[in-house]
Amino acid sequence: MEIHKLTEEVVKNAKINPTKDYRLSDGGGLYLVVTKSGGRLWRWSYEFNGKERLLSYGQFPFVSIDEARRLHAAAQLLKGSGVDPAAAKQEAKRTQKKAELRSAIPTLADFTNVWLEKWSKGRSPRYVTTVTTRLNRDVLKKIGRKRLNELDVPMISDLIGKIEEDGERTDIARRTLQKVKQIMRYATVKGYIDRSPINDLLPNDLLDAHVVTNFARIEPKDLPKLLQKMEVYHGNPVTRLAMKLMALTFVRTESLICAEWSEINFESKRWNIPKEHMKGKSFPHIVPLARQALEILRLLQSLTGASKYLFPGQGPKNHTMSNGTIAKALQGMGYRGEMTGHGFRGLASTILHECGYEHEHIEAQLAHQKKSKVSRAYDYSKYLVPRTRMMQDWADFLEETLRTGKYKLITPSHHD
């Protein structure tokens, strides 16, 4: 029979050493630590799998001497059965915490607010507002009252499918699915659910095929260096201006090299591209011209104004600049396989979306004509006022990025 050395009276009256902690042994490995601040802590130091371990049973008098002995006896039994008592205690704490979380699982609406608070840090207020509005409109209004553990694949599939039914909103449906998946992943991080039921759900499982042609382009963070290299480009000055105008307007390469001076209206500050110079030759397009774009065009006019084309070709057989001229210039600057003329379009789209500009405005400026389930004519002047503001913001952003050599997101302006 194990002999215990301590009594309630000894523990209660143990003197404090103001300079150091000391131990009082109760036998069998159980001891009391009397701290220099007056605390009395029940402990067991033991070895498990060749490693020193420490188990705490709590503080006297909250844990009495009898309770400490009971806990110690149970821990010794665990160790004797091959289980690390300290590890078992930590696992019990995790299980209890998980049980507490599960007993108060929040609704999707409540947890989305938690996620938004974390996700929105460092992002454009305009972008945050856009995402919040879409989540409220397309998700929370319909299933926001559901608790996180009630959400499943059929429910989310039905929700995303209804967003796409509009015919013009396949891209928004994809973005919404992405955000819901992020919210659910964060719920697993916070311990409310073990695994997101939609973690493996892919957009193509639910939505129409989204065909994208990937053109090489740099990352947004590398834009300052590219602009600086363009500024000191030592090749043909007309080629340099072509690259700068493409960066400012992000039109397609074919629209740029075929552009005629008759398309440029300096008075109205617009570039009116006829349908013959557009992809598919099915609709015209309007490009609002920012102050910086107009400056490039006036300089270009002094070089090529005698020609019908903004970028005339070299020699009698080439009416316009070659389709590969800009690509070759970028390669000569060290961007072989990393950036193309068309890459300016993807770069602008990525940055403008990240800054919070309306998806519909960006798509209209990119002249992306999507198929609609409702047949209608394409309105080439759609969103012209906000697009004009956006294009000036974009030009100001490029100018500031070149000046500072730093990549800093745009804050959308509200021009009168």
N, C-alpha and C positions, 0 to 999 in steps of 0.2 A: 504493500500500500504506500502510495506516494505521500511524503510528509511535507506539508506546507509550512513555510517559515514566517509568513506575514500574517498580521491580524489587522482588523479594521482600525484599532487604536494606533498601531505602529504606522500604518499608511497615513492616517489622518494627521498624526503629530510629527511626521517626518520633517526635520529641520531643513531650511533652505540654505544652500551655499551660494552666496551672491556672486561668486567668481566662476562657477562651473556647474554643469549638470552631473548627477551621479545616479547610480543604480541601486535598487534594493531587490534582491533575488527572492522569489517565492518558491523556487525549486522546479525541476522539470523543464527548465528553459524559460519559464515565465518570469518576467521582472518588471519592476516599476521604475520609470525614469522620473526623478525629481529634478525639475528644471530650475535654473537660477532665477527665473521669473516667478516661480511658485507653482507651476503646473505639475500634475502627476499623471503620467501616461503609461498605460499597459502595453508592453512590447514583447516580441519573441524574435530573437535572431537565430537563424538556422541556415543549413546548407541544403541546396536542392540542385541535383545534376551538376555538382561541382561548383556551384555559384553561391555566394553569400546572399541571403534574402532577409528581409525585415518585414514583419507583420505587426500592424497596430490594431489593438482591440478597443481603443477609445480612452477617454480621460476619466479619472476618478474625481468626484463621486458620481458622475453621470453613469459610469460603468462601475458597479460595485466589485468588491473582491471576489464574491461568489460568481458573478456574471463573467468576470475576466477568466476565472478558472474553467468555467463551462465552455466559453469560446475557445480557450486554449486546448482543452481536451478534444473538442471537435476538429480543430485545425491539425492536431497531432494524428488523429485518425485519417484525415485526408492525406497527409504526407505519407503515412504508412501504407496507403492504398495506391501510392504513385501519383498523386495529384498535388501540384504546387498550391499551398493554401493562399498565398498572396495573389497568384494569378486567378484563383477561383473567386477571391473577394472582388477583384476588379471586374471580372465577368459578371458577377452578381449585380454590381453597381450599374454596369452597362445595360443589363436586362431590365433593371428597375427603371432606369431612365427612359428606355425605349417604351416600356409599358406606360409610363406617365405621358410620354409624347402621344402614343396611340390613343390614349383615353381622351385626348383633346385635339384630334386632327382637325385642322382648319379647313374652311371651304376654299375652293379654287380662287374665288374673288379675294378673300382675305390674304391668302398666301401670295397671290399675284402682286399685291401691294408691297409685301415684304421683298419679293424678288425685284420689283421695279426700283425700290429704294437702293438696293445694291447695284443693279445693272446700270442705272442711270448716271452713276458717278463718272464724271469725265466726259460725258456725251453732251452733244448740243441740246439745249432745252427744246428747240424746235423738233428735233428728232424724237426726243423722249415724249413730247406731246403727241406726235404722230403715232408712235407705237402704242401709247396708252389709249388713245382714241380708238384705234383699230381693235385692240384687245377688248375694250369695253363693248364696242359695237358688235364685233363678230364672234366673240367668245363668251365673255362674262355675262352678257345680257341673256344668253341662252343656257349656259351650264355653270354659271358662276356660283350657284348655291350648292352644287355638288361638292362633297368632301373629297379630298385628294385620293383617299383609298377607294372611292366609288367610281373613279374615272377608268375607262377601259378602251380598248382599240375600236370596237364598233361605235362607241359614242363619239370619239374624236374623228373617226373616219367620216361619219355622217356630217359632223360639223364642218370639216374642211371641204367636203363635197358640195355642201350648200353654198359656201363662199365662192366656189368656182362656177356655179351655175349661172352667174351673171354673164359669163362669156368673155368679159374683158379683165377678169380678176384671177386668172390662173397664177400669175406671179405673186399676187397678194396672198392667195391661198397657201402658196409655198412658204412665204415669209411668216405667215401666221402659224403654220405647222412648226416651223423652226423655233418660234418664240415659245409655243406651248411645250415643246420638247425641252427647251432650256429651263422653263419653270419647273417641270416635273423632275428634271435631273437635280435641280437645286433642292427639291423636296426630299430627295434621297440623301443629299449631303446633310440636310438639317435633321434627318432621322425620322421623318414622318411616314415614309414608305421605304420598303427594302429595295425595290427596283421599279423604275418607271415602266408601266405596261406598254408605252409607246416608244420606248427607247430604240427599237429596231424598225420602227415604221418609217419608210422612205417616201418622199413625195411621189415618185413614179408608181408606187403601189396604189395611189389614190387618184392622181391627177393625169391629165393628158400629157403626152410626151412633150418635154421642153427641150427643143433642139437648140443647142448653142454652139456657135463656131468660136473656138478659143484662139484669139490672136495674142501673140506674145506681148506682154506689157510688164513694166516694172511695178514694184510695190509703191504705194503712196508715199512711204517714208523716203524713198529714193528720188522723189520728184525734184527737190531743190538742186541736187547734183546735175540732173538732166537739163534743167532750165539754164543752169550756169554754163554747161557745155554748149548748148544751143546758142547762147548769147555770144560766145567767142568762137563760133564755128568759122573756120577759115576757107571753106569751100565757096561755091557760087553763092553770091548774096541773095539771089532770087530763091534758091533752095532754102537758105536760112529763113527767109521771110515766109516761105511755104510751111515750114515746120512750126513757126511761131503762130501763123494764122490757124493752122490745124489744131494746135494746142488751145487756142482761144475759142474756136468755134466747134471743135470735135465733130466736124462733118465727115462723111465717108470719103475715102481717097478719090474715088471716081468723080464725086461732086466737086472736089477741090481742083483737080487737074483739068477738068473740063470747063471750069467757071469762066464766064465771059464778063467783060466790063459792063455790059448792058444789064447784068443781074444785080449790080451793086447800086443801091440808092443811098447816096451820102446824106441827102436831106432827111429822109425818113429813118435813117440809120438801120437799114435792113438789107439783107442779102436774100433776094427772091430767086430761089433755085427752081427752074422749070422741071416738070416731070420727066423730060427727056434726059436730064442729068441725075435722076434719082434711081435708086435701086428698084428694079422691076418696072421702071418708067410708068408707074401707075398714078402718081400724085405729085404735085409740087410741094415745096417746103419753104418755110420762112425762117431765117436765122437772124434774130436781133443782134445788132452789132454794137458791142461795148466801145467805150472811148478808146481803149487800147487797140481793138481790132481796126477801128477807123484809122488810127495813126499808122498801123502796119499797111493798110490798103493805100493810103496817100503816098507813103514811101515807095510802095510797090508800083504805084501808078507812074512815078517818075522814072522807073526802070523799064516797065513793060506797057505803059499806057498807049503806045503807038500800035500795039497789037490788039486783035480782037479778044485775045485770051489773057487772063491774069497771069497764067504761067505758060507762055508759049514754048514750043519745043525747039530743039536745036537742029537746024537743017530743014530743007524743003519738004522732006517726007514726014516729018514729025510736027503735026500742028500744035500739039500740047506737050507739056512735060511728061516724061515717061512715068508709068505707074510705079516703077521701082526706084525712082529718084530719091524719095524721102527715106525709103528702106535702106538704100545704099549709104545715104548720109548718116543715118543712125548707126549703121554697122561701122562706118569709119570713125565714129565717136566712141566706139567700144561697146555697142549694144547689140551685137550680133546674137540672135536667138533670144534676146531679152526685151526688145521693144520694137514695135512697128508703128507705122503711121496710124493704122487702125487702132492701135493700143491706146491712143489718146482718148478714144471713145469710152473704152472700158474703164480707164483711169478716172475720167470725169464722172462717169456713172457711179463708181464706187465711192468717190469722195463726196459727191453731192448727196447721195443717199445717206452716208454716214453723218453728214451735217444736218440732215433733217428736212431737206427739200422734198416736196410732194413727189411721190413716185410717178404719178400721172404727168406732171410737168416735165420731169426728166425724160420719161419715155417719149413724150411729144417732141422734145427738143432733139432727141436721138433719131426721130422719125421712124420709130418702131411701129409699124402697122400690124396689129395683131388680128388674127381671125376672130370674128364675132359670130355668136350663134344667132344674133339678130342682125340681118343684113342692113347696112347703112353706109352712106358715103363718108369718106374720110375727110374730116375737117382740118385742113392743113394750117389754119390760123388759130387752132384751139389753144387756150391758155396763153395767149400771146402776151398779155400784160405781166403775169407772174414770171413767164419765161424771160421777158426783157429784164426784169429785176434780177433774176437768177444769173443771166449771162453777164451782167455787169458785176455782180458779186464774184462770179468765177474769174473774170478778168482781173479784178482787184486782188483776189486771192493769189493768182499766178504772179502778179506784179510784186506783192508783198513777200511771197515765197522766194522769188529771185533776189529781192533786195536784202532780206535777212539771212537767206541760206538755211532757213528753218521751216519745217513742215508743221503748220498749225491750222487746225480746222476752221472753216468759215463759220461766222455767226450770220445767219440770214438777215438781210436788211429789209427795210420797208421804204422804198423810194416813193416819193410823191409822184 
